[in-house]
Amino acid sequence: MNEYNLLDESWIPVLYRNGCFIRIGIRKALEDAHRIRTIAASNPMDRVAILRFLLALLYWCKGNPPDGANANTGDPFPTDWFSMLDAKRDCFNLLGEGKRFYQYRKAGSGSEKKLAANYLAQEVPTGTNKWHFRHATDEKDGLCPACCAMGLLRLPLFATSGGRGKPPGVNAKPPLYVIPVGDSLAKTLRLSWKPMPNLGTPAWEKPEMELLKTGELPLLMGFTWIPRRVWLDNPDKPETPCISCGQVCRLIRLSVFAPIGSTKTQEGGVGRFWRDPHVLYSTSANDEVISLHAADVRAAPDAAAGQWARIIAGNQKVRQADDRIGTWIVGFSTVNNDTYLEATESLVRDPFLPEQSEAIIARLERWQKEGSKLARKARPPNEKVASRKHVEILPMLDGVRPHVESKVFADVGELLVGDDEAWEQAAAKYRPMMRMVARSLAPGFTTEALRRRRTIQFIVPNMKPKPEPVKKDTRKKGGASE
């Protein structure tokens, strides 16, 4: 039970293209990538973490794609590409006294305090966290080795700040991960397998490596750097269901989950540079490059309502022509040291039309602006924007927008290739809900109430084509036009 090598153990859940669901090891996943439809973990955080891990393995074993390697994206990977796996087999031992996968011990730390192994799974309550839909007891409930492996893979992507000496991952607050997806695992991996100038060393080869504080981060360091010092206990009796997946086996119940120290760069210094290839970036009002994040729906009920337009607009700006079936978006929101957590995902069928790209981006940006104007349009005409009256308008619309925007987003593929009429039809999806809002905001049968009710029920994003500017007559009095 104290031997568990990730190359051969069955821990990665996959769905084959023939509909078969099984768990397999790393070696089998890479050999059968052309036959596998997708990673089939239930949590999107695990799916994106495993996918990025396999992509990092591809870079580590083969380096940058050879000429023509991605010409047929659905082809199998040659088995001789992965000889590095056998040469460095000890890097993938999850348990045992020797080298371990994504784990290391600090000198003189043999008696360190241990925490529940459940800290590796954000959805499982630990310590004094609230019990909501899942109940767990520290040191009694635990994780199977497969779930511990997936929890370790989450750390580089989704770790959040945990107090002094416990920094977040290299991307800081977990951003939105935007990944091109094909109809097989091989195709999905190849769509992201692009030439990179500096690959570096992965954390499974050197788990104790420190994050660079200056200069550009190598790709494999950015993909795999671990923001916690972990050492799992060995599985112990009795055999009970894993708190995460339900598999009955000996569970790992305790683990060192320790700080690694500060990773902040020197103030005023050069600092580190890292651009994740699966993250969308934009420029802030202060001209700072920032990553896009999943909205915090607890702070603002409609925060995520129109965010899809911003994400797709950003993706359209960096899209390239390829044979993807869609773009996979995975986000992770957290508030107040993980008192609130939410993982979200979407698969967007976003066609790439270079000749229409600018028009699509312009419409998406206009949709965002129009959505932000709805509350102002619903105010009485004689009320100033800064007035404290009618505070009920904003929460009313907060309750409407997420529902309507989700309906619009469901048809986003057709919307992106549609004309102006398609966008007007999308805006019209607001009308049934706005009629209900109008009855609430303007009750009664007075002339003023009826007038305001009619105004509110027709408030929708204005996506009508802007009229052509009228050319002024430049003729001079008493003479011909110039």
Order of alpha helices (4+ residues) and beta strands (2+ residues): beta-beta-alpha-beta-alpha-alpha-beta-alpha-beta-alpha-beta-alpha-beta-beta-beta-beta-beta-beta-beta-alpha-beta-beta-alpha-alpha-alpha-alpha-alpha-alpha-alpha
